[in-house]
């Protein structure tokens, strides 16, 4: 029984790794966790815009930034968009657990203050966003530039980490 369980566990880990490699190859970048320094800088920047209540992170990876924003910006609604299934599943589970353990900080589960969506960040309806956070690579920023220009409403903000939007 122990040998069969080991084979199943090794197989599951291998499939998870292959999933991350496949999606990373398709996206042109791997889902990287953001550092504490970067997360703190983003929180400071987002805090400059208290009127922006709906924040979307395009390419939320493992969910760390969305969860820190939820903790430090309590009245905001936060949406993380990720297309890689393993980081998406991790972020969704972490968000649900934190909502259950600390509903006063993160909001009660099911209230809609934090949402992780598995999907294509190029197809998200950015018309709904007050502020978009991006920690992406130059090719993605190039592609998002026109999308943001066409879909975001006047007054909405973009906070880009490391890579500028063209123009």
Residue frames relative to the residue before (quaternion, step in Angstrom):
aa qw qx qy qz dx dy dz
X 1.0000 0.0000 0.0000 0.0000 0.00 0.00 0.00
X 0.6490 0.5248 -0.3176 0.4500 3.59 0.97 -0.81
X 0.6431 0.5149 -0.3275 0.4627 3.61 1.00 -0.79
X 0.6506 0.5096 -0.3186 0.4642 3.60 0.94 -0.80
X 0.6458 0.5122 -0.3153 0.4703 3.57 1.00 -0.81
X 0.6301 0.5309 -0.3240 0.4649 3.58 1.02 -0.81
X 0.6506 0.5096 -0.3144 0.4671 3.59 0.94 -0.86
X 0.6532 0.5070 -0.3109 0.4687 3.59 0.95 -0.85
X 0.6713 0.4957 -0.3012 0.4615 3.60 0.90 -0.89
X 0.6519 0.4960 -0.3129 0.4807 3.59 0.94 -0.86
X 0.6424 0.5233 -0.3157 0.4624 3.58 1.01 -0.80
X 0.6556 0.5091 -0.3090 0.4643 3.58 0.97 -0.85
X 0.6536 0.5006 -0.3100 0.4755 3.59 0.96 -0.85
X 0.6466 0.5175 -0.3119 0.4656 3.57 0.99 -0.84
X 0.6578 0.4977 -0.3066 0.4749 3.61 0.95 -0.83
X 0.6344 0.5178 -0.3291 0.4703 3.59 1.00 -0.78
X 0.6646 0.4956 -0.3064 0.4678 3.59 0.92 -0.89
X 0.6547 0.5056 -0.3114 0.4677 3.58 0.96 -0.84
X 0.6145 0.5464 -0.3414 0.4553 3.57 1.06 -0.73
X 0.6685 0.4883 -0.2963 0.4763 3.58 0.91 -0.93
X 0.6494 0.5124 -0.3182 0.4632 3.61 0.95 -0.86
X 0.6611 0.5167 -0.3096 0.4474 3.59 0.89 -0.93
X 0.7017 0.4480 -0.2774 0.4795 3.59 0.77 -0.99
X 0.6179 0.5360 -0.3452 0.4601 3.62 1.04 -0.71
X 0.6440 0.5088 -0.3170 0.4753 3.57 0.95 -0.83
X 0.6736 0.4989 -0.2870 0.4636 3.57 0.93 -0.92
X 0.7104 0.4502 -0.2513 0.4790 3.61 1.00 -0.84
X 0.4213 -0.6982 0.4748 0.3310 3.57 1.10 -0.65
X 0.7660 0.1829 -0.1259 0.6033 3.59 1.31 0.16
X 0.4125 -0.6980 0.5241 0.2609 3.56 -1.16 0.59
X 0.5107 -0.6171 0.4802 0.3575 3.61 -1.14 0.48
X 0.0640 -0.8245 0.5619 -0.0197 3.56 -0.35 1.28
X 0.4573 -0.6536 0.5179 0.3090 3.59 -0.97 0.77
X 0.3945 -0.6994 0.5366 0.2594 3.58 -1.03 0.71
X 0.4966 -0.6702 0.4687 0.2909 3.55 -1.05 0.80
X 0.6518 -0.5126 0.3874 0.4030 3.57 -1.27 0.36
X 0.6203 0.5446 -0.3434 0.4480 3.60 1.03 -0.77
X 0.6689 0.4873 -0.2941 0.4782 3.58 0.92 -0.91
X 0.6562 0.5126 -0.3209 0.4514 3.60 0.88 -0.90
X 0.6488 0.5133 -0.3175 0.4634 3.60 0.96 -0.85
X 0.6503 0.5123 -0.3164 0.4631 3.60 0.96 -0.84
X 0.6505 0.5032 -0.3184 0.4715 3.59 0.98 -0.81
X 0.6275 0.5254 -0.3401 0.4632 3.61 0.95 -0.80
X 0.6482 0.5077 -0.3228 0.4668 3.61 0.93 -0.84
X 0.6751 0.4909 -0.2990 0.4623 3.58 0.90 -0.89
X 0.6636 0.4964 -0.3040 0.4698 3.61 0.88 -0.92
X 0.6363 0.5495 -0.3286 0.4304 3.60 1.02 -0.74
X 0.5665 0.5953 -0.3801 0.4245 3.59 1.22 -0.33
X 0.7425 0.3441 -0.1880 0.5431 3.59 1.25 -0.37
X 0.0568 -0.8541 0.5161 0.0318 3.62 0.51 1.13
X 0.6244 0.5555 -0.3460 0.4264 3.60 1.15 -0.46
X 0.6110 0.5389 -0.3511 0.4615 3.59 1.23 -0.28
X 0.1136 -0.8664 0.4861 0.0134 3.55 -0.09 1.32
X 0.7445 0.3166 -0.2092 0.5493 3.62 1.09 -0.52
X 0.0540 -0.8124 0.5792 -0.0413 3.53 -0.43 1.32
X 0.1235 -0.7771 0.6158 0.0398 3.54 -0.95 0.97
X 0.1652 -0.7469 0.6316 0.1265 3.55 -0.97 0.85
X 0.2544 -0.7689 0.5746 0.1182 3.54 -0.58 1.22
X 0.8026 0.0862 -0.1151 0.5789 3.56 -0.39 1.25
X 0.0731 0.8732 -0.4768 0.0698 3.57 0.70 1.11
X 0.3245 -0.7888 0.4847 0.1938 3.61 1.22 -0.04
X 0.8430 -0.1507 0.1555 0.4925 3.55 -0.82 -1.11
X 0.5704 -0.6729 0.3376 0.3284 3.60 1.27 0.14
X 0.4087 0.7524 -0.4543 0.2459 3.59 1.23 -0.07
X 0.6828 0.4958 -0.3011 0.4442 3.57 0.88 -0.90
X 0.6358 0.5169 -0.3278 0.4703 3.60 0.95 -0.85
X 0.6868 0.4874 -0.2926 0.4529 3.59 0.88 -0.89
X 0.6447 0.4880 -0.3343 0.4842 3.61 1.02 -0.66
X 0.6299 0.5159 -0.3384 0.4718 3.60 0.99 -0.74
X 0.6337 0.5288 -0.3307 0.4577 3.59 1.01 -0.78
X 0.6689 0.4994 -0.2946 0.4652 3.57 0.99 -0.85
X 0.7997 0.3454 -0.1608 0.4640 3.60 0.85 -0.94
X 0.7258 0.2955 -0.2104 0.5845 3.60 1.26 -0.14
X 0.1399 -0.8973 0.4087 0.0911 3.57 0.64 1.17
X 0.7262 0.4332 -0.2901 0.4481 3.65 0.94 -0.51
X 0.5506 0.6443 -0.3792 0.3714 3.57 1.25 -0.07
X 0.3255 -0.6679 0.6256 0.2379 3.51 -1.30 0.51
X 0.1043 -0.8219 0.5597 0.0163 3.57 -0.84 0.96
X 0.0715 -0.7740 0.6291 0.0064 3.53 -1.03 0.93
X 0.1155 -0.7637 0.6322 0.0607 3.54 -0.93 0.95
X 0.1518 -0.7802 0.6028 0.0696 3.56 -0.88 0.97
X 0.1135 0.7863 -0.5958 0.1181 3.59 -0.76 1.04
X 0.2518 -0.7916 0.5359 0.1508 3.59 -0.96 0.80
X 0.5849 0.5559 -0.3845 0.4483 3.61 1.22 -0.18
X 0.4474 -0.7589 0.3959 0.2591 3.62 -0.47 1.16
X 0.6648 0.5077 -0.3305 0.4370 3.63 0.93 -0.74
X 0.6894 0.4333 -0.3081 0.4919 3.67 0.74 -0.84
X 0.6081 0.5473 -0.3526 0.4542 3.60 1.04 -0.73
X 0.6763 0.4933 -0.2942 0.4613 3.59 0.84 -0.96
X 0.6380 0.5246 -0.3206 0.4636 3.56 1.01 -0.83
X 0.6930 0.4780 -0.2905 0.4549 3.59 0.81 -0.99
X 0.6458 0.5201 -0.3227 0.4564 3.56 0.98 -0.79
X 0.6617 0.4923 -0.3016 0.4784 3.59 0.98 -0.86
X 0.6506 0.5072 -0.3191 0.4665 3.60 0.95 -0.84
X 0.6518 0.5150 -0.3141 0.4596 3.60 0.96 -0.83
X 0.6643 0.4984 -0.3039 0.4670 3.58 0.93 -0.89
X 0.6504 0.5153 -0.3144 0.4610 3.58 0.97 -0.83
X 0.6819 0.4784 -0.2979 0.4662 3.60 0.86 -0.89
X 0.6208 0.5259 -0.3442 0.4686 3.60 1.04 -0.69
X 0.6712 0.4885 -0.2940 0.4737 3.57 1.04 -0.74
X 0.7245 0.4477 -0.2487 0.4613 3.59 0.94 -0.90
X 0.8102 0.1093 -0.0264 0.5753 3.60 1.04 -0.77
X 0.0341 -0.8496 0.5261 0.0158 3.60 0.56 1.11
X 0.6080 0.5627 -0.3572 0.4314 3.60 1.13 -0.49
X 0.6955 0.4379 -0.2573 0.5083 3.57 1.18 -0.54
X 0.8131 0.2887 -0.1128 0.4928 3.57 0.75 -1.09
X 0.5224 -0.5916 0.4402 0.4281 3.58 1.19 -0.31
X 0.5359 -0.6339 0.4476 0.3325 3.56 -1.03 0.74
X 0.5972 -0.5732 0.4240 0.3674 3.55 -1.10 0.72
X 0.7968 0.2955 -0.2281 0.4752 3.55 -0.97 0.87
X 0.5601 0.6166 -0.3940 0.3883 3.60 1.22 -0.09
X 0.4846 -0.7153 0.4016 0.3035 3.57 1.21 -0.20
X 0.4271 0.6997 -0.4791 0.3136 3.62 1.17 0.27
X 0.7596 0.1599 -0.0930 0.6235 3.58 1.13 -0.70
X 0.0756 0.7807 -0.6173 0.0613 3.55 -0.90 0.94
X 0.1306 -0.7413 0.6524 0.0888 3.53 -1.06 0.81
X 0.1089 -0.8022 0.5869 0.0133 3.53 -0.75 1.11
X 0.2776 -0.7185 0.6068 0.1960 3.55 -0.99 0.80
X 0.4127 0.7048 -0.4903 0.3041 3.52 -0.53 1.15
X 0.6557 -0.5094 0.4182 0.3684 3.47 -1.45 -0.04
X 0.3752 -0.7592 0.4830 0.2224 3.59 -0.50 1.13
X 0.6178 0.5408 -0.3493 0.4515 3.60 1.22 -0.29
X 0.7187 0.4205 -0.2436 0.4973 3.59 1.23 -0.29
X 0.4324 0.7086 -0.4612 0.3134 3.59 1.24 -0.05
X 0.4445 -0.6891 0.4975 0.2828 3.64 -1.03 0.69
X 0.1602 -0.8392 0.5159 0.0627 3.58 0.22 1.27
X 0.4484 0.6777 -0.4563 0.3626 3.60 1.23 -0.10
X 0.6621 0.5231 -0.2868 0.4536 3.58 1.19 -0.59
X 0.6388 0.5704 -0.3157 0.4086 3.60 1.22 -0.41
X 0.3222 -0.7040 0.5991 0.2041 3.53 -1.18 0.72
X 0.7853 0.0274 0.0287 0.6178 3.55 1.14 -0.74
X 0.1315 -0.7779 0.6113 0.0623 3.59 -0.96 0.88
X 0.1786 -0.7557 0.6242 0.0859 3.54 -0.99 0.95
X 0.0454 -0.8019 0.5956 -0.0138 3.57 -0.91 0.98
X 0.0210 0.7384 -0.6739 0.0153 3.56 -0.96 0.93
X 0.2642 0.7914 -0.4808 0.2695 3.49 0.58 1.28
X 0.5513 -0.5903 0.4686 0.3579 3.57 -1.26 -0.28
X 0.7225 -0.4819 0.2606 0.4217 3.63 -1.15 0.45
X 0.6421 0.5306 -0.3365 0.4393 3.62 0.94 -0.76
X 0.6635 0.4860 -0.3036 0.4811 3.58 0.98 -0.80
X 0.6420 0.5168 -0.3290 0.4610 3.57 0.99 -0.77
X 0.6068 0.5436 -0.3418 0.4685 3.58 1.06 -0.75
X 0.6925 0.4787 -0.2736 0.4652 3.56 0.87 -0.98
X 0.6903 0.4853 -0.2777 0.4592 3.60 0.99 -0.81
X 0.5046 0.6824 -0.4179 0.3240 3.58 1.14 -0.53
X 0.7158 0.4293 -0.2494 0.4911 3.60 0.78 -0.98
X 0.6132 0.5509 -0.3426 0.4507 3.56 1.05 -0.76
X 0.6723 0.4830 -0.2962 0.4765 3.57 0.88 -0.92
X 0.6438 0.5352 -0.3232 0.4412 3.57 0.92 -0.90
X 0.7422 0.4243 -0.2190 0.4702 3.59 0.95 -0.87
X 0.7944 0.3710 -0.1697 0.4499 3.59 0.99 -0.74
X 0.6637 0.5119 -0.3339 0.4312 3.61 1.03 -0.56
X 0.4624 -0.6921 0.4829 0.2720 3.53 -1.01 0.83
X 0.6430 -0.5147 0.3856 0.4159 3.59 -1.21 0.42
X 0.7689 0.3346 -0.2661 0.4754 3.57 -0.99 0.86
X 0.5372 0.5978 -0.4181 0.4233 3.60 1.21 -0.26
X 0.2798 -0.7716 0.5563 0.1294 3.57 -1.11 0.72
X 0.2006 -0.7303 0.6381 0.1384 3.51 -1.36 0.42
X 0.0988 -0.7507 0.6510 0.0535 3.55 -0.94 0.95
X 0.0580 -0.8081 0.5858 -0.0201 3.55 -0.48 1.26
X 0.2682 -0.7687 0.5661 0.1293 3.54 -0.90 0.99
X 0.8696 0.0383 -0.1001 0.4820 3.56 -0.69 1.21
X 0.8126 0.2216 -0.1064 0.5284 3.63 0.84 -0.83
X 0.3548 -0.7688 0.5014 0.1782 3.55 -0.66 1.16
X 0.4822 -0.5910 0.5490 0.3419 3.49 -1.32 0.35
X 0.4996 -0.6384 0.4766 0.3402 3.61 -0.91 0.76
X 0.8124 0.2241 -0.1793 0.5075 3.58 -0.99 0.85
